[in-house]
């Protein structure tokens, strides 16, 4: 979702005038912005964090964070989210009297993706440079994290965080256990399907050098070309130890788009609501799991949110 320049200003002014952000950390994220007859609905901004995708990030907050919790705002796509970050700062500086924003408490999180998004007038020139500084071998680089205000996901998309192997127990214990291709969801099957598709993913092959750089730390993988990466990943995965499998999966989720696979996760036949409702509910159960992770740099989102909690309450 993109916004015109006028819509971007309207979007930003709606955030700045929202009294709920006063003295709060603000985190901008990708996600739909509600419109009616093509117009934004500023009066709904106070409830925006109840919408996907803001509600996922909000639900990932550490459980101990009960007071003065951050406010989350959907801002459309990655480009618009980054543009919102800078426009909010500009508008606040122009008229701080009519703004509830605390500039030093403004953050944004966007998908890594395969394509690079350039960022002007920032400490890092683009999203890939942020990724390289913020993460190291699939973990948050803790010594660098504090200097970032615009975060990129350490996995390729937000949806990749719904498919990490540690979540298998969460899925198995849902009231309505999910299905994948007409069988109970087994994440290993998903990973094998994702790996098999490497050689036919045009977007991935077109950005091959960048993808190879992200997985270079996995010495067992042959990234000479798409086909060799596919074959070596599958071979290694079938014989790997548990720690090695985790490394392989994280590498895969850094380069192979996960959204299509997440959308193939479906409810059992006796589920009475829609597939979208089912996945949204599962997403919040996943977020609840993340909220209990603590500040573990293997789990990027709760680590970064936990860092903000410490900054807010222990600084």
C-alpha positions as a printed NumPy array, in Angstrom:
array([[  0.   ,   0.   ,   0.   ],
       [  1.378,   3.397,  -0.987],
       [  0.286,   6.914,  -0.116],
       [  0.325,  10.095,  -2.144],
       [  2.292,  12.981,  -0.675],
       [ -0.939,  14.574,   0.54 ],
       [ -2.058,  11.298,   2.103],
       [  1.351,  10.871,   3.738],
       [  0.997,  14.282,   5.37 ],
       [ -2.551,  13.484,   6.475],
       [ -1.368,  10.152,   7.868],
       [  1.477,  11.791,   9.776],
       [ -0.674,  14.602,  11.155],
       [ -3.188,  12.04 ,  12.402],
       [ -0.411,  10.293,  14.331],
       [  1.033,  13.536,  15.71 ],
       [ -2.382,  14.69 ,  16.933],
       [ -3.187,  11.392,  18.639],
       [ -3.102,  12.143,  22.368],
       [ -2.355,   8.48 ,  23.121],
       [  1.24 ,   8.869,  21.885],
       [  2.136,  11.502,  24.485],
       [  5.347,  10.481,  26.287],
       [  5.166,   7.05 ,  24.628],
       [  7.513,   5.074,  22.438],
       [  6.072,   5.005,  18.911],
       [  6.835,   2.089,  16.581],
       [  5.854,   2.372,  12.931],
       [  5.352,  -0.846,  11.005],
       [  4.153,  -2.102,   7.669],
       [  0.453,  -2.887,   7.379],
       [ -2.816,  -1.69 ,   5.908],
       [ -4.251,   1.72 ,   6.706],
       [ -8.03 ,   1.832,   6.701],
       [ -9.69 ,   4.057,   4.131],
       [-13.303,   4.858,   3.318],
       [-14.129,   5.877,  -0.245],
       [-10.426,   6.389,  -0.841],
       [ -9.903,   8.649,   2.173],
       [ -7.908,   8.009,   5.334],
       [ -9.801,   7.71 ,   8.605],
       [ -7.823,   9.713,  11.183],
       [-10.419,   9.14 ,  13.925],
       [ -9.494,   5.432,  13.919],
       [ -5.776,   5.973,  14.504],
       [ -6.138,   5.532,  18.249],
       [ -7.339,   1.971,  17.572],
       [ -4.906,   1.14 ,  14.78 ],
       [ -2.803,  -1.17 ,  16.939],
       [ -5.757,  -3.552,  17.054],
       [ -5.292,  -4.183,  13.331],
       [ -2.896,  -6.596,  11.679],
       [  0.085,  -6.038,  11.496],
       [  0.424,  -3.606,  14.397],
       [ -1.423,  -6.006,  16.695],
       [  1.21 ,  -8.695,  16.128],
       [  4.103,  -6.475,  17.153],
       [  2.12 ,  -5.133,  20.11 ],
       [  1.393,  -8.67 ,  21.29 ],
       [  5.137,  -9.463,  21.149],
       [  5.9  ,  -6.905,  23.866],
       [  7.481,  -8.406,  27.001],
       [  4.749,  -9.535,  29.383],
       [  6.248,  -7.429,  32.157],
       [  5.642,  -4.259,  30.092],
       [  2.311,  -3.214,  31.578],
       [  2.541,   0.572,  31.892],
       [  3.334,   3.149,  29.207],
       [  3.424,   0.501,  26.526],
       [  4.532,   1.606,  23.05 ],
       [  1.957,   2.626,  20.469],
       [  2.104,   0.913,  17.083],
       [  0.929,   2.38 ,  13.774],
       [  0.504,   0.695,  10.399],
       [  2.034,   2.776,   7.635],
       [  1.404,   0.858,   4.408],
       [  4.406,  -0.681,   2.643],
       [  8.095,  -0.528,   3.448],
       [  8.745,   2.661,   1.462],
       [  5.8  ,   4.466,   3.048],
       [  6.741,   3.318,   6.545],
       [ 10.226,   4.763,   6.192],
       [  8.811,   7.947,   4.639],
       [  6.412,   8.242,   7.597],
       [  9.318,   8.054,  10.038],
       [ 11.1  ,  11.019,   8.475],
       [  7.963,  13.058,   7.764],
       [  6.838,  12.757,  11.386],
       [ 10.13 ,  14.225,  12.537],
       [  9.881,  17.044,   9.984],
       [  6.309,  17.994,  10.881],
       [  7.055,  17.86 ,  14.599],
       [ 10.031,  20.171,  14.157],
       [  7.883,  22.589,  12.129],
       [  5.122,  22.759,  14.755],
       [  6.022,  21.045,  18.057],
       [  3.223,  22.841,  19.903],
       [  0.569,  20.804,  18.06 ],
       [  2.423,  17.512,  18.245],
       [  2.305,  14.843,  20.953],
       [  5.399,  13.144,  19.56 ],
       [  8.579,  12.672,  21.575],
       [ 11.095,  12.476,  18.678],
       [ 13.716,  10.45 ,  20.536],
       [ 11.076,   7.767,  21.165],
       [ 10.23 ,   7.209,  17.5  ],
       [ 11.142,   3.904,  15.828],
       [ 10.199,   1.955,  12.717],
       [ 10.409,  -1.704,  11.747],
       [ 10.216,  -2.87 ,   8.131],
       [ 10.664,  -6.131,   6.267],
       [ 14.142,  -7.041,   5.072],
       [ 12.856,  -8.391,   1.73 ],
       [ 15.16 ,  -9.268,  -1.168],
       [ 15.226,  -5.821,  -2.757],
       [ 17.181,  -3.   ,  -1.153],
       [ 15.356,   0.129,   0.004],
       [ 17.577,   3.211,  -0.033],
       [ 17.31 ,   5.603,   2.923],
       [ 18.417,   9.208,   2.58 ],
       [ 19.775,  11.338,   5.431],
       [ 20.157,   8.44 ,   7.849],
       [ 23.129,   6.768,   9.517],
       [ 22.729,   3.749,   7.214],
       [ 22.298,   4.153,   3.471],
       [ 19.8  ,   1.34 ,   2.888],
       [ 17.958,  -1.585,   4.434],
       [ 20.683,  -4.117,   3.625],
       [ 23.274,  -2.016,   5.426],
       [ 20.987,  -1.884,   8.468],
       [ 20.586,  -5.656,   8.299],
       [ 24.336,  -6.246,   8.099],
       [ 24.968,  -4.05 ,  11.136],
       [ 21.994,  -5.155,  13.215],
       [ 22.372,  -8.927,  12.768],
       [ 25.206, -11.413,  12.75 ],
       [ 24.689, -15.061,  11.749],
       [ 20.923, -14.855,  12.315],
       [ 21.226, -13.249,  15.748],
       [ 20.756,  -9.64 ,  16.817],
       [ 24.149,  -7.99 ,  17.144],
       [ 23.58 ,  -6.752,  20.686],
       [ 26.498,  -4.305,  20.759],
       [ 25.136,  -2.496,  17.683],
       [ 21.39 ,  -2.656,  18.33 ],
       [ 21.141,   0.404,  20.541],
       [ 22.144,   2.829,  17.762],
       [ 19.344,   1.823,  15.385],
       [ 16.053,   3.707,  15.129],
       [ 14.895,   2.097,  11.888],
       [ 14.977,  -1.679,  12.215],
       [ 14.71 ,  -4.282,   9.506],
       [ 13.55 ,  -7.79 ,  10.278],
       [ 16.338, -10.334,  10.571],
       [ 14.238, -12.798,   8.58 ],
       [ 12.955, -11.896,   5.143],
       [  9.397, -10.925,   6.145],
       [  7.285, -10.708,   9.255],
       [  5.568, -13.926,   8.168],
       [  8.868, -15.807,   8.417],
       [  8.649, -15.316,  12.182],
       [  5.438, -17.382,  12.122],
       [  7.329, -20.42 ,  10.817],
       [ 10.417, -20.8  ,  13.004],
       [ 10.902, -24.392,  14.285],
       [ 10.425, -23.474,  17.956],
       [  6.754, -22.808,  17.165],
       [  5.9  , -26.42 ,  16.3  ],
       [  4.722, -27.033,  19.872],
       [  2.565, -23.907,  19.723],
       [  0.825, -25.175,  16.586],
       [  0.417, -28.68 ,  17.979],
       [ -1.336, -27.32 ,  21.064],
       [ -3.749, -24.914,  19.431],
       [ -7.422, -25.633,  20.074],
       [ -7.806, -25.95 ,  16.303],
       [ -4.502, -27.481,  15.12 ],
       [ -3.495, -26.09 ,  11.716],
       [ -3.232, -27.991,   8.458],
       [ -0.783, -27.638,   5.595],
       [ -1.604, -29.202,   2.228],
       [ -4.351, -31.347,   3.779],
       [ -2.134, -32.752,   6.533],
       [ -1.402, -31.603,  10.097],
       [  1.145, -28.81 ,   9.939],
       [  4.684, -30.113,  10.156],
       [  7.157, -27.277,   9.746],
       [  9.841, -29.546,   8.293],
       [  7.552, -30.156,   5.305],
       [  7.21 , -26.407,   4.846],
       [ 10.984, -25.932,   4.904],
       [ 11.507, -28.656,   2.314],
       [  8.909, -27.027,   0.045],
       [ 10.58 , -23.655,   0.484],
       [ 13.994, -25.114,  -0.314],
       [ 12.668, -26.948,  -3.364],
       [ 11.346, -23.646,  -4.735],
       [ 14.7  , -21.848,  -4.504],
       [ 15.709, -22.64 ,  -8.087],
       [ 12.372, -21.474,  -9.552],
       [ 12.052, -18.26 ,  -7.548],
       [ 12.82 , -15.546, -10.088],
       [ 13.015, -12.819,  -7.463],
       [ 15.519, -14.802,  -5.425],
       [ 17.682, -15.676,  -8.414],
       [ 17.615, -12.064,  -9.623],
       [ 19.008, -10.996,  -6.235],
       [ 21.383, -13.923,  -5.95 ],
       [ 24.516, -12.113,  -4.78 ],
       [ 22.629, -10.464,  -1.934],
       [ 20.996, -13.735,  -0.931],
       [ 24.367, -15.521,  -0.941],
       [ 25.871, -12.869,   1.318],
       [ 23.116, -13.499,   3.874],
       [ 23.761, -17.25 ,   4.106],
       [ 27.516, -17.264,   3.665],
       [ 28.038, -18.157,   7.335],
       [ 26.511, -21.602,   6.648],
       [ 29.673, -23.32 ,   5.452],
       [ 27.866, -26.509,   4.422],
       [ 25.798, -24.753,   1.754],
       [ 26.932, -24.528,  -1.868],
       [ 25.723, -21.163,  -3.135],
       [ 27.404, -21.377,  -6.535],
       [ 23.974, -21.081,  -8.169],
       [ 20.299, -21.507,  -7.301],
       [ 20.254, -25.224,  -8.058],
       [ 23.301, -26.043,  -5.948],
       [ 21.944, -24.069,  -3.001],
       [ 18.637, -25.924,  -3.249],
       [ 20.282, -29.324,  -3.423],
       [ 22.9  , -28.695,  -0.745],
       [ 20.3  , -27.264,   1.65 ],
       [ 18.057, -30.312,   1.273],
       [ 20.948, -32.748,   1.649],
       [ 22.362, -31.004,   4.709],
       [ 18.954, -30.668,   6.346],
       [ 18.256, -34.391,   6.13 ],
       [ 21.453, -35.321,   7.998],
       [ 22.004, -32.296,  10.254],
       [ 22.025, -32.254,  14.043],
       [ 19.412, -30.136,  15.822],
       [ 21.682, -27.054,  16.165],
       [ 22.741, -27.38 ,  12.525],
       [ 19.109, -27.663,  11.423],
       [ 18.236, -24.482,  13.283],
       [ 21.034, -22.65 ,  11.482],
       [ 19.905, -23.978,   8.1  ],
       [ 16.284, -23.002,   8.742],
       [ 17.207, -19.487,   9.826],
       [ 19.325, -19.086,   6.703],
       [ 16.445, -20.286,   4.528],
       [ 13.995, -17.897,   6.193],
       [ 16.401, -15.032,   5.514],
       [ 16.249, -15.46 ,   1.735],
       [ 13.112, -17.405,   0.816],
       [  9.803, -15.548,   0.982],
       [  7.515, -17.041,   3.612],
       [  4.2  , -15.252,   3.051],
       [  2.878, -17.69 ,   0.457],
       [  3.651, -20.654,   2.712],
       [  2.035, -19.035,   5.733],
       [ -1.089, -18.436,   3.647],
       [ -1.245, -22.172,   2.965],
       [ -1.601, -22.845,   6.692],
       [ -5.318, -23.56 ,   7.082],
       [ -7.767, -24.534,   9.815],
       [ -9.104, -28.072,  10.23 ],
       [-12.246, -29.016,   8.315],
       [-14.561, -28.477,  11.283],
       [-13.452, -24.872,  11.833],
       [-16.445, -22.577,  11.324],
       [-14.769, -19.222,  10.609],
       [-12.625, -18.021,   7.701],
       [ -9.027, -19.002,   6.992],
       [ -7.984, -15.387,   7.563],
       [ -9.565, -15.297,  11.015],
       [ -7.861, -18.598,  11.82 ],
       [ -4.415, -17.339,  10.794],
       [ -4.91 , -14.035,  12.604],
       [ -5.753, -15.893,  15.805],
       [ -2.759, -18.216,  15.35 ],
       [ -0.58 , -15.156,  14.755],
       [ -1.542, -13.748,  18.159],
       [ -0.772, -17.091,  19.849],
       [  2.633, -16.926,  18.161],
       [  3.122, -13.367,  19.415],
       [  2.249, -14.525,  22.928],
       [  5.042, -17.099,  22.659],
       [  7.468, -14.358,  21.59 ],
       [  6.383, -12.182,  24.505],
       [  7.752, -14.858,  26.851],
       [ 11.132, -15.198,  25.116],
       [ 12.95 , -12.615,  27.167],
       [ 15.911, -10.747,  25.739],
       [ 17.313, -13.596,  23.653],
       [ 19.181, -12.42 ,  20.576],
       [ 18.08 , -15.501,  18.611],
       [ 14.565, -14.052,  18.651],
       [ 14.869, -10.689,  16.986],
       [ 11.563,  -8.971,  17.671],
       [ 11.346,  -9.655,  21.426],
       [ 15.033,  -8.8  ,  21.797],
       [ 14.566,  -5.38 ,  20.209],
       [ 11.377,  -4.696,  22.153],
       [ 13.076,  -5.827,  25.339],
       [ 15.892,  -3.398,  24.625],
       [ 13.343,  -0.57 ,  24.465],
       [ 11.821,  -1.711,  27.756],
       [ 15.207,  -1.518,  29.459],
       [ 15.852,   1.884,  27.944],
       [ 12.463,   3.157,  29.124],
       [ 12.535,   1.865,  32.684],
       [ 16.138,   1.285,  33.719],
       [ 18.03 ,   4.119,  32.019]])
